[in-house]
Amino acid sequence: MDASSTLYTWNQGELLVVDDCEVAESTLEAADSFLVSDGRALATGLHRSRFRESARERGWRGGSDLSAFWDTSIALIPREGMWFPRFELVTVRETPRLQFRLRTAPALSDSVVLATAKGDPRTVPHLKGPDLPAMSRLRQEAQKVGAQEAVILSEGHITDGASSALLWWRGNELFTPPLGLPRVDSVAARTVRGVAAALRVPVDEEEVSPAQLDGTVVWSVNALHGIRAVTAWVDGPRVVQDPARTAAWRARLSALARPL
């Protein structure tokens, strides 16, 4: 087993270490993850709620077990170091199973290059989990052209990133793709909108194509990296930078992290 990742399965009220090979035929139904830095994390309550709702939609019926599984998993996360744990609901031979992956965090970055994805392979776009393998393939395709993240379009308009949500600025107003579009409810994006509300910064929805973001400041946000400044868009719009604003908002998000 990779020393950087340990897999546990929930069995009769306990988390037991298993080998990935034992669950190689599993199907991922729901997943949630967030960055833990020295025992502190951002918006864990929102992550917990999203995972609970996703797991129930995908067939999990043990309500109290779900809460106990989450709490027991949280207790396993070391309070020192950088971690990126993942909570999972999988199906193994038609049987639902809760799993927890204790993973060390990958290298973090404060900037990212985008590329527009060729097509939309999502099958359950509003849930985090079932489409993660497809999203990984989209990012791999983006890496072939020098990007780190792929942008998914719906009828030519920006809907989501493969592993992040997109936000952009027009002057002092923050914009998001229409919230009614089929996509994962990003905890990071929701938290950024909450910061905006606290600062009385206007937030609005906008249906745009990539070309319509020419000359704007664009952010890619997720639970691992927080806010990342988009520094380039391969074969896409010309994006601009606002380092002072980006640094200030990254600091505001970091300040909201709380002990587990």
Backbone torsions as a table, in degrees:
resi	resn	phi	psi	omega
1	MET	NA	137.2	178.7
2	ASP	-58.7	127.1	-177.0
3	ALA	-63.7	-20.8	-177.5
4	SER	-85.2	-4.4	-178.2
5	SER	-146.5	128.0	177.2
6	THR	-121.2	130.4	-177.9
7	LEU	-102.9	130.3	177.7
8	TYR	-119.8	146.7	173.0
9	THR	-118.8	145.0	-177.6
10	TRP	-86.7	120.3	-176.5
11	ASN	-143.1	111.6	177.3
12	GLN	52.3	48.1	174.7
13	GLY	82.1	10.1	179.7
14	GLU	-132.8	154.7	172.3
15	LEU	-100.7	119.7	-177.3
16	LEU	-114.7	137.1	178.9
17	VAL	-69.3	133.2	176.1
18	VAL	-132.4	163.9	176.2
19	ASP	-92.2	142.3	178.7
20	ASP	-54.9	-32.0	-178.6
21	CYS	-63.0	-27.2	-178.9
22	GLU	-70.9	-21.3	-177.9
23	VAL	-122.7	28.9	-175.9
24	ALA	-62.5	-26.6	-177.4
25	GLU	-94.5	15.3	-178.0
26	SER	-78.1	155.5	175.7
27	THR	-113.9	126.6	-178.8
28	LEU	-77.3	121.6	-178.0
29	GLU	-102.3	-37.1	-179.4
30	ALA	-154.6	149.0	-179.5
31	ALA	-153.9	153.0	174.0
32	ASP	-152.7	145.2	-178.3
33	SER	-152.0	158.7	177.9
34	PHE	-159.3	159.3	-179.3
35	LEU	-79.8	135.1	173.5
36	VAL	-119.7	121.1	-179.4
37	SER	-119.9	111.3	-178.9
38	ASP	48.9	46.3	174.5
39	GLY	80.8	8.1	-179.5
40	ARG	-119.7	144.4	-179.0
41	ALA	-148.0	163.1	-175.8
42	LEU	-104.2	129.0	169.0
43	ALA	56.5	43.7	-179.6
44	THR	-64.8	-29.1	177.7
45	GLY	-63.5	-39.0	177.5
46	LEU	-68.2	-39.3	177.1
47	HIS	-63.8	-42.1	179.9
48	ARG	-61.8	-45.7	-180.0
49	SER	-63.2	-42.1	-179.1
50	ARG	-64.7	-42.2	179.4
51	PHE	-65.5	-42.4	179.4
52	ARG	-59.8	-46.2	-178.8
53	GLU	-66.0	-40.4	179.7
54	SER	-65.7	-43.5	-179.0
55	ALA	-62.9	-41.2	179.1
56	ARG	-65.9	-39.8	178.4
57	GLU	-63.3	-31.5	-177.7
58	ARG	-92.6	12.8	168.9
59	GLY	110.4	0.2	179.4
60	TRP	-77.3	130.7	-174.6
61	ARG	-113.9	-6.0	-177.3
62	GLY	-91.4	89.0	-175.3
63	GLY	-61.0	-50.9	-178.4
64	SER	-67.7	-35.6	177.1
65	ASP	-60.7	-38.5	-178.9
66	LEU	-63.0	-42.8	178.6
67	SER	-66.0	-43.5	-179.8
68	ALA	-65.4	-40.2	177.7
69	PHE	-59.9	-46.4	-179.1
70	TRP	-61.9	-48.7	-177.0
71	ASP	-63.8	-40.8	179.7
72	THR	-66.7	-37.8	178.0
73	SER	-65.6	-44.4	178.7
74	ILE	-57.4	-39.6	-178.3
75	ALA	-65.0	-23.5	-179.2
76	LEU	-79.3	-17.1	-175.7
77	ILE	-74.4	122.6	178.1
78	PRO	-59.3	147.8	-179.6
79	ARG	-91.0	9.7	174.0
80	GLU	-130.1	146.6	178.3
81	GLY	92.4	-179.1	-178.0
82	MET	-109.4	125.9	-175.3
83	TRP	-133.3	152.8	177.5
84	PHE	-136.3	69.8	-175.5
85	PRO	-68.4	155.1	177.1
86	ARG	-132.6	129.9	176.6
87	PHE	-96.9	133.2	-172.6
88	GLU	-135.2	146.3	162.8
89	LEU	-115.5	124.0	179.5
90	VAL	-125.7	162.7	171.7
91	THR	-112.7	123.7	178.1
92	VAL	-120.2	112.4	-178.5
93	ARG	51.0	49.7	175.7
94	GLU	69.6	11.0	178.9
95	THR	-113.8	125.6	178.3
96	PRO	-70.9	143.1	-178.3
97	ARG	-144.1	137.7	174.8
98	LEU	-91.5	136.1	179.5
99	GLN	-134.6	154.6	177.3
100	PHE	-133.7	128.0	177.1
101	ARG	-109.4	115.8	174.5
102	LEU	-91.6	107.9	-174.0
103	ARG	-121.0	140.1	169.9
104	THR	-69.8	148.9	-177.8
105	ALA	-74.1	140.5	173.4
106	PRO	-72.7	174.9	178.1
107	ALA	-60.5	136.6	-179.3
108	LEU	-95.2	155.1	177.9
109	SER	-141.1	157.2	178.3
110	ASP	-110.1	7.2	177.6
111	SER	-144.6	163.0	-176.3
112	VAL	-156.1	150.2	174.0
113	VAL	-107.4	134.3	-178.1
114	LEU	-104.5	157.5	169.2
115	ALA	-143.8	142.6	179.8
116	THR	-76.0	129.8	-179.4
117	ALA	-70.1	148.9	174.7
118	LYS	-92.7	92.9	-179.5
119	GLY	95.5	173.1	-178.3
120	ASP	-130.6	100.9	-176.3
121	PRO	-86.0	3.6	-175.5
122	ARG	-64.1	140.2	176.6
123	THR	-109.2	-29.6	177.3
124	VAL	-132.8	72.9	-168.0
125	PRO	-63.6	-21.5	-176.7
126	HIS	-88.7	-3.3	-178.5
127	LEU	-115.6	142.7	174.8
128	LYS	-91.7	120.4	178.1
129	GLY	142.4	-69.3	-174.2
130	PRO	-57.3	-31.5	-176.0
131	ASP	-100.8	8.5	-178.1
132	LEU	-59.5	-41.4	176.3
133	PRO	-60.0	-41.2	179.0
134	ALA	-66.1	-37.5	179.2
135	MET	-67.8	-34.9	176.2
136	SER	-63.0	-40.1	178.0
137	ARG	-65.5	-37.0	176.9
138	LEU	-61.8	-41.9	179.4
139	ARG	-66.0	-37.3	177.6
140	GLN	-62.9	-39.4	176.6
141	GLU	-64.9	-38.7	178.2
142	ALA	-64.9	-36.4	-179.6
143	GLN	-64.2	-28.2	-179.9
144	LYS	-65.8	-22.2	-180.0
145	VAL	-108.7	13.0	175.0
146	GLY	93.4	12.5	179.1
147	ALA	-106.3	169.7	175.0
148	GLN	-114.6	-14.8	-176.4
149	GLU	-139.6	143.9	179.3
150	ALA	-105.8	140.5	179.8
151	VAL	-103.9	126.2	-178.2
152	ILE	-94.8	132.3	178.8
153	LEU	-107.8	150.2	172.5
154	SER	-124.8	111.3	-175.9
155	GLU	53.1	40.0	176.3
156	GLY	86.3	-4.3	-177.9
157	HIS	-108.3	148.0	-178.7
158	ILE	-67.0	128.1	177.6
159	THR	-118.3	-38.0	-174.3
160	ASP	-168.7	171.2	168.5
161	GLY	-106.0	162.4	-179.1
162	ALA	-62.3	-33.5	179.4
163	SER	-137.4	21.4	-176.7
164	SER	-157.9	168.7	171.7
165	ALA	-107.5	150.3	-179.4
166	LEU	-107.2	138.3	175.2
167	LEU	-134.1	156.0	178.3
168	TRP	-149.7	160.2	-176.8
169	TRP	-113.1	138.5	167.6
170	ARG	-125.0	100.9	-173.5
171	GLY	66.6	-124.1	-179.9
172	ASN	-103.6	19.0	179.0
173	GLU	-112.8	134.1	-179.2
174	LEU	-96.3	138.1	-177.6
175	PHE	-123.8	152.9	177.6
176	THR	-135.4	153.9	171.6
177	PRO	-59.6	157.9	179.8
178	PRO	-51.3	128.0	-175.3
179	LEU	-67.2	-17.1	179.4
180	GLY	-81.8	-6.8	178.7
181	LEU	-66.9	147.9	178.2
182	PRO	-69.0	109.4	-179.8
183	ARG	-166.2	163.5	177.9
184	VAL	-65.4	137.6	175.9
185	ASP	-75.4	95.4	-175.1
186	SER	-67.4	121.3	176.5
187	VAL	-65.5	-39.9	180.0
188	ALA	-62.6	-44.9	179.7
189	ALA	-65.7	-39.3	178.7
190	ARG	-63.2	-38.0	179.2
191	THR	-67.6	-40.3	176.9
192	VAL	-62.2	-41.8	177.6
193	ARG	-63.8	-33.7	176.4
194	GLY	-65.6	-40.2	175.4
195	VAL	-61.8	-42.5	179.1
196	ALA	-60.3	-42.8	179.6
197	ALA	-62.4	-40.8	179.9
198	ALA	-64.9	-31.6	-179.9
199	LEU	-91.9	1.6	-177.2
200	ARG	58.7	37.1	174.5
201	VAL	-89.0	125.7	-179.5
202	PRO	-62.4	136.9	175.8
203	VAL	-125.9	133.0	-180.0
204	ASP	-140.2	163.2	177.0
205	GLU	-97.3	146.8	-178.8
206	GLU	-148.2	128.8	175.7
207	GLU	-91.2	112.8	-174.4
208	VAL	-138.2	152.7	168.2
209	SER	-88.8	162.7	176.3
210	PRO	-53.4	-40.4	-177.1
211	ALA	-60.7	-29.7	-178.2
212	GLN	-75.5	-3.9	175.7
213	LEU	-97.3	9.8	178.7
214	ASP	-59.0	127.6	178.0
215	GLY	83.8	9.6	-179.2
216	THR	-105.7	162.8	170.8
217	VAL	-87.2	122.4	-177.2
218	VAL	-117.9	137.0	176.0
219	TRP	-116.5	143.9	169.8
220	SER	-112.7	123.0	-173.6
221	VAL	-125.6	138.6	172.5
222	ASN	-155.9	178.2	-173.0
223	ALA	-75.7	-16.1	178.8
224	LEU	-86.0	-55.8	-173.4
225	HIS	-93.5	-13.7	-172.3
226	GLY	74.4	-131.2	178.6
227	ILE	-91.1	126.2	173.0
228	ARG	-119.0	133.4	176.2
229	ALA	-75.8	130.7	174.9
230	VAL	-80.4	116.0	-176.1
231	THR	-95.7	-18.4	178.7
232	ALA	-162.5	157.1	177.2
233	TRP	-133.4	107.6	-175.0
234	VAL	-60.0	124.2	-179.3
235	ASP	53.2	33.0	-178.4
236	GLY	-131.2	-156.7	-176.1
237	PRO	-70.7	159.7	173.6
238	ARG	-82.4	116.6	179.7
239	VAL	-100.9	154.9	179.5
240	VAL	-119.7	169.1	-173.8
241	GLN	-114.8	149.2	171.8
242	ASP	-137.2	75.3	-173.2
243	PRO	-56.5	-39.5	-177.6
244	ALA	-64.8	-46.6	179.9
245	ARG	-64.6	-44.2	-178.2
246	THR	-61.8	-45.6	179.8
247	ALA	-62.8	-40.6	-179.4
248	ALA	-64.5	-41.8	-179.1
249	TRP	-74.5	-32.2	173.1
250	ARG	-62.2	-40.7	178.8
251	ALA	-65.5	-38.5	178.9
252	ARG	-63.4	-42.0	177.6
253	LEU	-63.3	-44.7	180.0
254	SER	-59.2	-36.2	-178.5
255	ALA	-68.9	-18.4	-179.9
256	LEU	-85.3	-8.9	179.4
257	ALA	-63.3	141.3	-178.0
258	ARG	-127.5	156.2	176.5
259	PRO	-59.7	145.3	178.6
260	LEU	-62.8	NA	NA
